[in-house]
Amino acid sequence: MTPDTRAVAVLRARERVVRVAAMSQTDLLSRARALRPLIEDEADATDRELSMTKPLVDAFARERFFHVMVPASLGGLEAGPSELLDVFEELAYADGSVGWSLMANASATSYVAFLDEDAARAIVGTERGSIAGQFSPFASISRQGGAYRVSGRFQFGSGIGHATHAGGGGMLLGPDGQPEMIDEGVPAYLCFFVPRDGIRLLDGWDVMGLRGTGSFDYEVTEQLVEAGWTFPIFRPEVHHGGALFRLGPIALAGIGHAGWGLGVAQRALDEIQGIAESGRARMGAPPLRDQQSFQRQLGQKTLAVRSVRLLVHELFGRLVEKLASRDRAGPGDTQEIFAAVAYMTEVCEDATLFAYRHAGSQGLRNPSLVQRCFRDMFTGGLHMYVDRRHYDEYARGLLGGEPPG
């Protein structure tokens, strides 16, 4: 980027900051809720096309939702944790696939906070600018001068069909073929980002639930990536933005997973309540709404979802407030997030399964919203982020053991 073009980019970014400040006076949740009719109208097309449709991409770009987790200094909305949870919950309530795709794009795009300014502005310099990708260590990465030579194949690139950039991750290998080490014996595990034309989509997305997330496999073709377009995932440095980003890239992703699960579960509960209120009954049995066992379970599941909603709002809010005076989240903080989001997901799965089981033929036949909630929830619940083993790691910390670094 030349000095002249950089000056123009900085000027445009400042203009966006002014616009964002004005927009912040408008409730983001209300703007997300206003998109519900469009999202619902596009749900079947999203399922068929296996990716977010153009009207939805245009609407999310216009409303700046791709940048809801981008630092304000880069022209993003930089919403707080509770606001983010509410927005992701609302979008997932409208449609699980669309909510997942958007939260995946927003979470990955938040990683510009860890990049050099030129790289960050190149990615989010337009309203449509966003990142998709998987950051598991599947890439081959080696040094070449002041840059890195990268290549690799990845899975589950949710939202990659409309993203302008893709990301990946891998261990930085030295001349001996072994991972380089950074401070305290931590391996140099790098995240990197490339323009969309630097990857090749490989398909690989034929699933039961979350069909419309466009979570295609992809290949990063061999290429050079400048150092400013990378960061070490275990020791990231926050270059832009406030305390939210001190959570670090791994913990940041938990906000999206939490909001998504709450949205799908709440939609399932609302759907089964509506089915019961409409008078559903099996032959020879009283109406569902008059059955004490159903009433008891509906009350229990509703309160359980409300409880885990309070849990994740309290957890992320408390940690961000704590990190306002700290550099980054520690292993114990991250493990608490993993465990809480896994528990929240378990509660949401239970509520969704309850709704599906009581829907009868209204949940069996397509189109059925409660069936879609069931399929989406139990697909999203397979994600490694919500693995139940996180309870074990969290408990070790409670018992005085050292959480994994």
C-alpha positions in Angstrom: 0.0 0.0 0.0 1.5 3.4 -1.0 1.5 6.4 1.3 -1.3 8.0 -0.8 -3.5 5.0 -0.8 -3.0 4.4 2.8 -4.0 8.0 3.6 -7.2 7.5 1.6 -7.9 4.3 3.5 -7.3 5.9 6.9 -9.6 8.8 5.9 -12.4 6.4 4.8 -11.9 4.4 8.0 -12.3 7.6 10.1 -15.5 8.4 8.2 -16.8 4.9 9.0 -16.0 5.4 12.7 -18.2 8.5 12.6 -21.0 6.6 10.9 -20.6 3.7 13.4 -20.8 6.2 16.4 -24.1 7.4 15.0 -25.3 3.9 14.3 -24.5 2.8 17.9 -27.4 4.9 19.0 -29.6 2.5 17.2 -30.2 -0.8 19.0 -28.3 -3.6 17.1 -30.8 -6.2 18.4 -33.7 -4.2 16.9 -31.9 -4.1 13.6 -31.3 -7.8 13.7 -34.9 -8.5 14.6 -36.0 -6.3 11.7 -34.3 -8.8 9.4 -36.3 -11.8 10.6 -38.9 -11.7 7.9 -36.2 -11.7 5.2 -34.2 -14.4 6.8 -37.3 -16.6 7.2 -38.4 -15.9 3.6 -34.9 -17.0 2.4 -34.6 -20.1 4.6 -35.7 -22.6 2.0 -33.5 -21.1 -0.7 -30.5 -21.1 1.7 -31.1 -24.8 2.4 -31.2 -25.5 -1.4 -28.2 -23.4 -2.3 -26.2 -24.7 0.7 -25.1 -21.1 1.4 -26.4 -17.7 2.4 -28.4 -16.2 -0.5 -27.5 -12.9 -2.1 -30.4 -10.9 -0.6 -29.2 -12.0 2.9 -25.5 -11.2 2.1 -26.6 -7.7 0.8 -28.7 -7.1 3.9 -26.0 -8.2 6.4 -23.4 -6.0 4.6 -25.8 -3.0 4.6 -26.5 -3.4 8.3 -22.7 -4.0 9.0 -23.3 -7.3 10.7 -20.2 -8.8 9.2 -18.3 -6.2 11.2 -20.2 -6.4 14.4 -17.0 -7.8 16.1 -14.5 -5.5 14.2 -12.7 -2.8 16.3 -14.3 0.6 16.0 -10.8 2.1 15.1 -11.0 0.0 11.9 -14.6 1.2 11.2 -16.3 -1.7 12.8 -19.2 -1.8 15.3 -17.1 -3.4 18.2 -20.3 -4.4 20.0 -20.0 -5.5 23.6 -20.4 -9.2 24.7 -24.0 -9.0 25.8 -25.0 -7.1 22.7 -23.2 -9.7 20.5 -24.9 -12.6 22.3 -28.3 -11.0 21.8 -27.7 -10.4 18.1 -26.4 -13.9 17.4 -29.3 -15.4 19.3 -31.8 -13.4 17.3 -30.3 -14.3 13.9 -30.2 -18.0 14.9 -33.8 -17.8 16.1 -34.8 -16.6 12.6 -32.9 -19.5 11.0 -30.2 -21.8 12.4 -28.1 -21.9 9.2 -28.1 -18.2 8.6 -27.3 -17.5 12.3 -24.4 -19.9 12.2 -23.0 -18.6 9.0 -23.1 -15.0 10.2 -21.6 -15.7 13.6 -18.8 -17.7 11.9 -18.1 -14.8 9.6 -18.2 -12.3 12.4 -16.1 -14.3 14.7 -13.4 -14.9 12.1 -13.5 -11.3 10.9 -12.8 -10.2 14.5 -9.3 -11.6 14.0 -8.3 -8.4 12.2 -7.8 -7.1 15.7 -4.5 -9.1 15.8 -3.2 -8.1 12.3 -1.1 -5.2 11.2 -3.1 -2.2 10.2 -2.6 -2.5 6.4 -3.8 -6.1 6.4 -6.7 -5.4 8.7 -7.9 -2.4 6.6 -7.5 -4.4 3.4 -9.9 -7.0 4.8 -12.6 -4.8 6.3 -12.2 -1.8 3.9 -15.6 -2.5 2.4 -18.9 -3.3 4.1 -18.9 -6.8 2.5 -15.3 -7.5 3.7 -15.2 -10.6 5.8 -13.3 -13.8 6.7 -14.3 -17.4 6.7 -12.2 -20.5 7.4 -11.0 -23.2 9.8 -8.0 -22.6 12.0 -7.0 -26.1 12.9 -3.3 -26.8 12.3 -3.7 -28.4 8.8 -1.4 -26.0 6.9 2.2 -26.4 5.9 3.9 -23.2 6.9 7.6 -22.3 6.6 9.6 -19.1 6.5 10.7 -17.4 3.3 12.5 -14.2 3.9 10.2 -11.9 6.0 7.1 -13.8 4.8 5.7 -17.3 5.1 5.0 -19.9 2.5 1.7 -21.6 3.2 -0.5 -24.3 1.7 -3.1 -26.7 3.0 -6.5 -28.3 2.9 -9.2 -27.4 5.4 -12.8 -28.3 6.3 -15.9 -26.6 7.4 -15.3 -23.1 6.0 -18.7 -21.8 7.2 -19.7 -18.7 5.2 -16.9 -19.1 2.7 -19.1 -18.7 -0.3 -19.5 -15.0 0.2 -16.4 -14.1 2.3 -13.8 -11.9 0.7 -10.9 -13.6 2.6 -10.2 -17.0 4.0 -8.1 -18.1 6.9 -6.1 -21.1 8.0 -3.7 -22.3 10.6 -0.7 -24.5 11.1 2.5 -25.0 12.9 5.5 -23.0 11.7 8.1 -25.5 10.8 11.8 -24.9 11.0 14.5 -26.2 8.5 14.5 -29.5 10.4 10.8 -30.0 9.8 10.0 -29.6 13.5 7.7 -26.9 14.9 9.4 -23.7 16.0 8.9 -22.7 19.6 8.1 -19.3 21.0 8.2 -18.2 24.7 7.6 -20.7 27.5 7.9 -23.7 25.2 4.7 -22.9 23.3 4.8 -24.0 19.6 4.6 -21.3 16.9 1.0 -22.0 15.8 0.1 -19.4 13.2 -3.1 -18.1 11.8 -2.9 -16.6 8.4 -5.3 -14.9 5.9 -5.4 -14.8 2.1 -7.8 -13.2 -0.4 -10.7 -15.3 -1.7 -8.9 -15.9 -5.0 -6.1 -17.6 -3.1 -8.2 -20.7 -2.3 -10.1 -23.4 -4.1 -13.5 -24.7 -2.9 -13.7 -28.5 -2.7 -17.4 -28.9 -1.9 -17.9 -31.6 0.8 -21.0 -30.1 2.4 -23.9 -32.6 2.2 -25.4 -32.8 5.7 -28.6 -33.2 7.7 -28.6 -29.9 9.6 -27.1 -26.5 9.1 -27.3 -27.2 5.4 -27.3 -23.5 4.4 -24.1 -22.6 6.2 -21.9 -23.2 3.2 -19.4 -25.0 5.3 -17.4 -26.3 2.3 -14.0 -27.8 2.4 -11.3 -25.7 0.8 -7.7 -25.7 -0.3 -5.3 -22.8 0.3 -3.1 -23.0 -2.8 0.7 -22.6 -2.2 1.5 -18.9 -1.8 3.5 -16.3 0.1 1.8 -14.5 3.0 3.3 -11.4 4.5 4.0 -11.5 8.2 1.4 -8.7 8.9 -1.3 -11.1 7.6 -0.5 -13.6 10.4 -0.6 -13.9 14.1 0.4 -16.6 16.7 -2.8 -18.1 18.0 -1.4 -18.9 21.4 0.3 -15.5 22.0 -1.7 -13.0 19.9 -1.0 -9.3 20.3 -4.1 -7.0 20.2 -3.3 -4.2 17.7 -6.7 -2.7 17.5 -9.8 -2.5 19.7 -10.6 -2.8 23.4 -10.9 -5.4 26.1 -13.2 -7.7 24.1 -10.3 -8.7 21.9 -8.1 -9.5 24.9 -10.2 -12.6 25.2 -8.0 -13.9 22.4 -9.1 -15.7 19.2 -10.1 -19.0 20.7 -12.3 -17.5 23.5 -13.8 -14.9 21.1 -15.4 -17.7 19.1 -17.4 -18.8 22.1 -19.6 -15.8 22.0 -20.9 -16.8 18.6 -21.4 -20.5 19.6 -23.3 -19.4 22.7 -25.6 -16.9 21.0 -26.4 -19.4 18.2 -27.4 -22.3 20.6 -29.7 -20.0 22.6 -31.4 -18.8 19.4 -32.1 -22.3 18.0 -33.3 -23.7 21.4 -35.6 -20.7 22.1 -37.1 -21.0 18.6 -37.8 -24.7 19.2 -39.5 -24.0 22.5 -41.6 -21.2 21.0 -42.6 -23.6 18.2 -43.7 -26.4 20.5 -45.6 -24.0 22.7 -47.5 -22.7 19.6 -48.2 -26.3 18.5 -49.6 -27.1 21.9 -51.7 -23.9 22.1 -53.2 -24.8 18.7 -54.8 -27.9 20.3 -52.6 -30.8 19.2 -53.8 -34.1 20.6 -53.4 -37.8 19.8 -56.5 -39.9 19.4 -57.8 -40.9 22.8 -55.5 -38.6 24.7 -56.2 -35.1 26.2 -54.8 -32.1 24.3 -51.0 -31.7 24.7 -51.4 -28.4 26.5 -53.5 -30.1 29.2 -51.1 -32.9 29.9 -49.3 -32.4 33.2 -46.1 -34.1 32.1 -45.9 -31.8 29.1 -46.6 -28.7 31.2 -43.9 -29.7 33.7 -41.3 -30.3 31.0 -42.1 -27.1 29.1 -41.7 -25.1 32.3 -38.5 -26.9 33.2 -36.9 -26.5 29.7 -37.9 -22.9 29.4 -36.3 -22.0 32.8 -33.2 -24.1 31.9 -32.6 -22.1 28.7 -33.2 -18.9 30.6 -30.6 -20.0 33.2 -27.9 -20.8 30.7 -28.6 -17.5 28.9 -27.9 -15.7 32.1 -24.7 -17.9 32.6 -23.1 -16.9 29.3 -24.1 -13.2 29.6 -22.6 -13.1 33.1 -19.4 -15.0 32.1 -18.5 -13.0 29.0 -19.4 -9.7 30.6 -17.4 -10.4 33.7 -14.3 -11.6 31.7 -14.3 -8.6 29.4 -14.6 -6.3 32.4 -11.7 -8.1 34.1 -9.6 -8.0 30.9 -10.0 -4.2 30.6 -7.0 -4.1 33.0 -5.2 -7.2 31.7 -3.4 -8.1 28.5 -5.1 -11.4 27.7 -7.2 -14.2 29.0 -5.4 -17.0 30.9 -5.9 -20.7 30.4 -8.3 -20.8 33.3 -10.5 -18.1 31.7 -10.5 -19.9 28.4 -11.4 -23.2 30.0 -14.3 -21.7 31.9 -15.6 -20.4 28.6 -15.3 -23.8 26.9 -17.0 -25.5 29.8 -19.8 -23.0 30.1 -20.6 -23.0 26.3 -20.5 -26.8 26.3 -23.0 -26.9 29.2 -25.2 -24.3 27.6 -25.2 -26.3 24.4 -26.2 -29.5 26.3 -29.1 -27.7 27.9 -30.2 -26.3 24.5 -30.0 -29.7 22.9 -32.2 -31.1 25.7 -34.8 -28.3 25.2 -34.8 -28.8 21.4 -35.2 -32.6 21.6 -38.1 -32.1 24.0 -39.8 -29.8 21.4 -39.2 -32.2 18.5 -40.4 -35.3 20.4 -43.7 -33.6 21.4 -44.4 -32.1 17.9 -45.7 -35.3 16.5 -46.4 -35.3 12.8 -46.1 -31.5 12.8 -42.4 -32.0 13.4 -42.1 -35.0 11.1 -43.2 -33.5 7.8 -41.4 -30.8 5.8 -41.6 -27.9 6.0 -41.4 -27.9 9.8 -39.5 -25.3 11.8 -39.3 -27.5 14.9 -37.7 -30.2 12.7 -35.2 -27.7 11.3 -34.3 -26.6 14.8 -33.7 -30.2 15.7 -31.5 -30.9 12.7 -29.5 -27.7 13.2 -29.1 -28.1 16.9 -27.8 -31.6 16.8 -25.4 -30.8 13.9 -24.0 -27.7 15.6 -23.7 -29.6 18.8 -21.1 -31.9 17.2 -18.6 -29.0 16.9 -15.4 -29.5 18.7 -15.9 -26.2 20.6 -18.7 -27.7 22.6 -17.0 -31.1 23.3 -18.1 -32.3 26.8 -14.5 -33.1 27.7 -14.2 -29.4 28.5 -16.0 -30.2 31.8 -13.0 -32.3 32.8 -10.5 -29.6 32.1 -12.6 -27.1 34.0 -13.0 -29.4 37.0 -9.2 -30.0 37.1 -8.8 -26.3 37.6 -11.4 -26.2 40.3 -9.5 -29.0 42.1 -6.3 -27.1 42.1 -4.7 -28.7 39.0 -3.1 -26.8 36.2 -5.4 -26.2 33.3 -3.8 -27.0 29.9 -1.7 -24.1 28.4 
